Each structure stands twice: as C-alpha cells, then as structure tokens.
Amino acid sequence: MSSTTTAARRTGRGGRNGLGLGLVAWLAGIVFFLPIAWMVLTSFHSEADAATNPPSFAAPLTLDGYREFFGAAGGASPWPALINSTVASLASTLFVLVLALPAAYALSIRPVKKWTDVLFFFLSTKMLPAVAGLLPLYLFARNAGLLDNIWLLVVLYTSMNLPIAVWMMQSFLAEVPVAVIEAARVDGASLPVILARVVAPIALPGIAATSLICFIFSWNELLFARVLTGVVAETAPVFLTGFITSQGLFLAKVCAASLVVSLPVLAAGFAAQDKLVQGLSLGAVK
C-alpha cells in the first residue's frame, strides 16, 4: 500500500472525526442555548400566556413584563439595585486586580520560596462553604454597623475572588518573557513601573479574562447580598427574588427581569470575547 493511499485514508478518517466533533459541539451549544431562547421568548408574553401548559409559541408578544420590571406599573424601580450591583462588581474587580497582579508576579516571575504551598493556601480558602461563614460575617457586620452597606459587599467580593484571580494570573504571568523584565530593570524601572508598563500590557488578555470572571462572580452573587443587605444596598440578584412571592410566580416578569439583569454580563463578555479566548488559552500550552 502506497504512502499516498495511507495518507488519504488518514485524512478521510480525520475529516469524519472532525465532522462528528463539530456536530456534537453544535448539539451541545443548542442544548445550552435553548433555555436562554425560551427565557427571551417568555419575557415577551403576557402572564396568562406564559403560564399555559403546554406553552404556546404563537402567543401574542407584549412588553408588559418589561414595563412592570422598570416600575411603569407602579412597582419598585430596579435602578438602585442595578447601580449597587455595578458599583460592587466593578469596585471589587478593580481591587482584585490591584492585589492579584503583584501577588501573581511574586509567584511566577519572581517566585518566592515554597510558592506552590502559597498557591495551595490561596486555593484552600475556597474550600470552606460560603454558608459556613455567613453567621460570623453577619454578627461582625451588625456589631460594626455595616449591615446594608454596599462597601461591605465590595470587601467580601474582593476577598472571595482574590484566590481565583491569583491562580489565574500566576499562569498568565508565567508566560511573560523574563528578558523583557530584566531589560526594564536595567533601564532603572521600579517594580510599580514594571508591573504597569511592562507586565500588564503583555499579560493583557489574561488580565481581561480574570477581570471578566471576577465581574461575573460578583454580579451573580446572591447569598451574602441577600443576608447582609436590605433596602439601601440591595443588589440586582436580590431584587429578582422579590418577584417570587406568596401570591405565586410571575413567570413573564421574572424572565424579563432576568434578561435585563443578565445584559451587563453578556455585553461585557461579548466586548471582551477576543481577549477572553486569548487569556484562557494563554497559559494552556507551554
């Protein structure tokens, strides 16, 4: 058998395998997308049409769910909750980056002794269930007068996301050429200048990926926000829980509210998708 025939058979098998994997990927994507599509469609239905069983695909479309969500029907306005979520998510993400970048630099480019033990310690802080620390945090916030304070959430979200950010950025910064840093040091650059003008631009895709993940985790957090906030510092996920009452579940309004609350995360992910893909694959291949 000639080498040409063997190569052709391998190419044919590779093409069939690639087609099969492509079909599986499309199928998985459709399965994950269907609930989102169903939520979007339901948000444009009336409550009566949204509650039918089996559901009606041809039901008339309406914006009543969005009007009720934005307070046009006399309900509470969602804007304070959305603003609180924005402040808590952006501020905590900024603080995480400021703290995680030097830590990751020390663990990758200028490794400290037993840096693997340090990384394991960071990871071990995520092993404690969040609900286990809820009561001590509540008692501390109550005694310190920090209940219903958005800056308490900023501190909590920063501490919760910092271990993940250090782990991610350590692998990203490990790909930064040491020669570039040594050249900057020879030119007299200080450590803050090296971090801001040398390391950060090179590791920008990884920083973008870390920022997006921390922002998503902060935006979606519900447990601490539900217990530690009230009216003033209420976040968007807590505001969503108000649609589930003893009178029933208002499905169309919940879907409309869920879509609106999800838009900032979707917009951030779409805007940073190139950097996100580069960042998540930056430390994958040596």
N, C-alpha and C positions, 0 to 999 in steps of 0.2 A: 504494500500500500504506500503510495507516494506521500511525501510530507504535505503537498498541496491539498490532497484529499483529507488528510487528518486535520489540517488547519481549518478547512471548510466545515468539517463536522463539528469541531470545537466552537467555531463561530456560530453555527446554527444552534447548538445547544445553549451557548451564551445568550443568543438573541431570544430564544424561547424562555430561558430563565429570567432575563430582564423584563420580557413582556409579562410573565406571571407575577413578578415582584411589583411591576407597575400597576397591574390590576388590583393586587392586594392593597397597595398604597392608596389607590383611588377609592376602593371599597371602605377602607378604614377612615379615610377623610370624609366620605359621605356619611358614615355612621356617626362620626363626631359632629358633623355639621347639621344633621337633621334636627336635633333638639334646639339648636340656635335658630334655624329657619322656622321651626314650629313656634318658638317664643316670639319671633318678629311678627309672624302672621297673626298669632293670637292677640298681640298688643293692638292690632288694628280692628279687632272685633268688639262688639258690644258684650256686656257681661252675660246676657242671655245666650248669645251665640257661642261664647267661649265655654259655657258650662254644658253644652249639649253633648250627649253620648249616644252614638259615635259623633265625633266632631264634624262640623260642616265646613268643607273647604270653600264652598261657594257663597258663604255668608257675606252680607254687605260690609264694606270697610268703613270705619269711622275713627275719628281722633278723640273720642270721648275719654279713653284711658289716659292719654297724654294731657288732656285738659284737666282732668281730676288730679293727675300727679303734680302738675305745676300750680295747683291751687285755684284754677279757674272755677271750680265747682264749690268753692268755699272751704276746701281742705287746707291743711298746713302747707306752707311753702317749703320746697325741698332745698332752696338755695343755701340756707345756713348750714345744712348737713353736707352739701356738696363742697362748700367752701372749707368747712372743717376737715373733710377728708383730703382735700387738695393741700391744705396747709400741713397737716400731719404727715402726709405721704412725701411731699416734696422736701420738707424740712428734715425729716428723718433720713431720707435718701441722701441728702447733701451731707449730713453729719456722718452717715455711714461711710461715704466716700472719703471724707476728710480723715477719718480714723483708720479705715481699712487700707488705704494706699501706703502710708508709712509702715504699717504692720506687715503687709504683703511684701514690701521692699526688703524689710529686715529678714523675712523668712525665705526669700527666694534669691535676690541679687546679692545681698549681704547677709547670708544665713547666720543666725545665732546658734549657740550650742544647743543640741537636742531640739532642733526646730521641729522634728516630727512629733515630739511629745507636746510641743506647744500647739501644733495643729490639732492633735487629738484632744487636747484640753478645750480648744475652741469648739470642736465638734461635740464633745461631751455635754456642753451647756445646752445643746438642743435635745438631749435625751430625756430631760425632765418634761413630763406632760405640762402643757400650759395651765391646765386647770389646777394642778397641784400647787402652783404659786399664786393662785388667784386670791385666796383669803389673806395671806400676808401682805400682798400688794394693796388689797382693799383697806386693810387696817392701817397700813402706813399712809395711804392717800387720805384717809379720813382724819387721822391724827395730825397730819401735816397741812390739812386744809386744801388738798389738791384734787378733791373729787370734782368732777365736771369741769376739768381744766384740760384744754387741748394740748398744752405743753407737757403734761404728764404722759399723754399718748405718744408724743414725739420722742420722749426719752425711752419709753418702753419699746417702741418700734425700732429705734436705733439699736438698743441692746439685743433685740430679738433677731435683727437682720445682720448684725455685725459679724457673727461667726461664719455665716454663709458667704458673706462678701469677702472676708479674709481668705477663705478656702478657694473661692473662685479666682480672685485676683492674684493669689500666690501662683497658681498655674499659668495665668496670663503673663505675669511679670517675669516668670522663669524663661519666657521666650525672648525677652529684651536682650539685645547684644551687650555683653559686659564691656566690650571695647568702646562703645559709644559713651558709656557712663564714665569709663576711665579717662577718655579724652576730655569730657566736660570737667572732670575733677582736675585734670592737669591745667586746664584753662582758668582754674580758680573758682569754678561754680560751687556754691554751697549746696547742702543737701536739699533745702526747700526749692532752690532753683533747679536742681537736677530732677526732682520729682515733678515740678510744674512744667518745665520746658523740654525735658528730655524723655523721661519715663512716661508721663501721661500721654503725650502725642503718639508715641509708638504703641502703647497699650490701649489706645482709644476704643477700638472695637470691644475689648474685654471690659473696659470701664462702662461702656454703653450697655453691654449685656448685664453686667452686675447691677447697674442703676435701674434698668427696666424690671429685673426680677425683684429687687428690693421695693420698688414702687408698687408693683402688683401685690406683693405680700402685705404691704402697709395698707393699700387701698381696700383690700378684701378682708382685712382682719375684723372679726366680729366679737369674739369672746370678751376681751378686755374692754373694748369700746362699749359693749352692752352693759357691763357691770360698773365701770368706773366713770361713765359719763351720764348726763341727764339731758337737760334741755339746751344748755349753752354750748357744750362741746359734742353734741350728738353728731355722729358721722353718717355717711350715706348707707352703709350696711345696716346700721341700727335703725335708720329711718325706714328702710324697706320692711323691717319686721313689724312696723306699725300697720301694715296692710293686712296682716293676718290677725283677725280679731275674733271674739266670741260669736260675732254675727255671721261669720263664715269667711271663706277665702275668695277675694275679688280677683279672679284669675287674669282678666284682661288688664286691669290696672296694675297688678303685680308684674305682668310681662312687660308692660310699657315702662314701669319704673326700673325694672331690671335692665332693660335695654339702654335706658338713659344713663344709669349708673355705670354700665359696662363700657360706654363710649369712650371715656378718657383713657382707659387701659387699652382698648382696641386702637384708638388713634395713636397712642404712644408706641405700641407695638408695630403698627403699620409704618410710622415715620422712621423708626429705628430698625426696621427689619434687616437691612443690609448689614448694619453694624452688629445686630444681634446674631446673625448667622456667622459672621466673621469671628465674633467674640466667643461664641460657644464652641467653635472649631479651632480656636487659636492654640489651645493647649492640648488638643487631642492627639496630634501627630508630632512626634519628635523628629 
